[in-house]
Amino acid sequence: MFANFIAKVKQLRFIIYILFKFRGDRIMYEFLAYRVITGHLTCIPEKVTKTKRLVPERLRSPVLEILEESGFDGDGQPLASEQSGE
């Protein structure tokens, strides 16, 4: 089971590398923002758990900008103004 986990981590790192190398920065930031929205990553250090890892510090500010444009906070939760329907 642990070997399967390691294989998945290596695969994810390879995908991020390919996105960064061949597609440009914006697509990689959008991919990380998607991972935050789906609950796999977070941009808030206080919200880190064993299953929810932290977005690297050098990538955090562009990911936060994309999340704010999409109406989400740094943990992938909808902003308060989006929830109230305003």
Buried (B, 14 or more C-beta within 10 A) or exposed (E): EEEEEEEEEEEEEEEBEEBBEEEEEEEBBBBBBBBBBEEBBBBBEEBEEEEBEBBEEEBBEBBBEBBEEBEBBBBBBEEEEEEEEE
